[in-house]
Amino acid sequence: MYTVSLFPNVCTLTHQPIHAPPSPVKNNNNNNNNNNNNQIAESPTEAHHLWNGARVVAAHFEANPWLVRGRTVLELGAGAALPSLVAAALGARRVVATDFPDPDLLETIWRNVRGCDLIPGVREGKKEGEEEELSIAVEGLVWGADPTKVLAHLGEGEGDEERERGFDVLVLADLLFRHSEHGNMLRTVKQTLKKARESRALVVFTSYRPWLRHKDLAFFDLAREQGFVVEKVLEKKMDRPLFEEDPGDKEVLKTVTGWELRWPEHVCAAEAGR
Ligand SMILES: C[S@@+](CC[C@H](N)C(=O)[O-])C[C@H]1O[C@@H](n2cnc3c(N)ncnc32)[C@H](O)[C@@H]1O
């Protein structure tokens, strides 16, 4: 259990070890070699950490609240969902925190939501069953899968207005080490990021296996190939690596970088002219 330093004594986070998602995951027992064998059954190590990606996104939102205030936010692979909690607390209009559709994992996120009194609605004692009253929702979403249920959270409570076609802000915190999933992650970004000039997918990560950093960065080459505009927007050096025993260059292990994916101008213009 962590206390969120951004909002001391108000929000607490739990990180529940969960059942393994049936997909390849990081080998946390790294050998310092070039072996990129994914391993099954170590995934509980993924969701019960608060990864540096989430911490840095949360701090980025707190320092730049205009990024999320009044906007719609979708977090992929949320884990403990700290960025989602902070976005909701800062006044995002709608936040959907998603992760692998494992009931225990999603319940853990709900527990974190309920424990965060800074979120409008939670403050007033609204509960999970009254989620339409809350600005934040929790949903299962496998990367690359049909996002209809996630998109259905948009436009609620706005009378007869047409439901919005995507989220203003996407968050992908510490997901890139799953190299084989880059295509699926981008498919979800394409399906859920609103085609508008101000929309952003914020991708924040550390190369936890420094010798495979080129494979992490290949995500951005793929994003460019698929038509996105990619820009590095932040870099933060942590005091120490998240996993102090991890092999590899300590400076790389301490470094968190943040990148934005945007739709190109011609896509935004075409959408605006619809
Ligand atoms: C390294 S953790 C990052 C958690 C969180 N974003 C953070 O920064 O603390 C990766 C997360 O992705 C989720 N995940 C892994 N594979 C997934 C998939 N195929 N679809 C959706 N979520 C997945 C895991 O359950 C886990 O919560």
The ligand as a Tripos MOL2 file, in Angstrom:
@<TRIPOS>MOLECULE
LIG
   27    29     1     0     0
SMALL
NO_CHARGES

@<TRIPOS>ATOM
      1 C1          4.0430   -2.6110  -15.9770 C.3       1 LIG1
      2 S1          2.3620   -2.5840  -15.5160 S.3       1 LIG1
      3 C2          2.0690   -0.8330  -15.5810 C.3       1 LIG1
      4 C3          0.9640   -0.4590  -14.6470 C.3       1 LIG1
      5 C4          0.7080    1.0480  -14.5500 C.3       1 LIG1
      6 N1          0.4450    1.6190  -15.8510 N.3       1 LIG1
      7 C5          1.8620    1.7570  -13.8880 C.2       1 LIG1
      8 O1          2.6040    2.5150  -14.5530 O.co2     1 LIG1
      9 O2          2.0290    1.5820  -12.6670 O.co2     1 LIG1
     10 C6          1.5460   -3.1760  -16.9950 C.3       1 LIG1
     11 C7          0.0410   -3.2460  -16.8560 C.3       1 LIG1
     12 O3         -0.5030   -3.6640  -18.1260 O.3       1 LIG1
     13 C8         -1.5070   -4.6550  -17.9000 C.3       1 LIG1
     14 N2         -1.5600   -5.5190  -19.0950 N.ar      1 LIG1
     15 C9         -0.6600   -6.4390  -19.4920 C.ar      1 LIG1
     16 N3         -1.0140   -6.9960  -20.6460 N.ar      1 LIG1
     17 C10        -2.1830   -6.4210  -21.0150 C.ar      1 LIG1
     18 C11        -3.0420   -6.5650  -22.1520 C.ar      1 LIG1
     19 N4         -2.7470   -7.4260  -23.1420 N.pl3     1 LIG1
     20 N5         -4.1590   -5.8120  -22.2070 N.ar      1 LIG1
     21 C12        -4.4540   -4.9340  -21.2100 C.ar      1 LIG1
     22 N6         -3.6650   -4.7450  -20.1140 N.ar      1 LIG1
     23 C13        -2.5450   -5.4820  -20.0180 C.ar      1 LIG1
     24 C14        -1.0650   -5.3770  -16.6440 C.3       1 LIG1
     25 O4         -2.1530   -6.0140  -16.0120 O.3       1 LIG1
     26 C15        -0.4640   -4.2430  -15.8310 C.3       1 LIG1
     27 O5         -1.4060   -3.6110  -15.0090 O.3       1 LIG1
@<TRIPOS>BOND
     1     1     2 1
     2     2     3 1
     3     2    10 1
     4     3     4 1
     5     4     5 1
     6     5     6 1
     7     5     7 1
     8     7     8 2
     9     7     9 1
    10    10    11 1
    11    11    12 1
    12    11    26 1
    13    12    13 1
    14    13    14 1
    15    13    24 1
    16    14    15 ar
    17    14    23 ar
    18    15    16 ar
    19    16    17 ar
    20    17    18 ar
    21    17    23 ar
    22    18    19 1
    23    18    20 ar
    24    20    21 ar
    25    21    22 ar
    26    22    23 ar
    27    24    25 1
    28    24    26 1
    29    26    27 1
@<TRIPOS>SUBSTRUCTURE
     1 LIG1         1 GROUP 0 **** ****
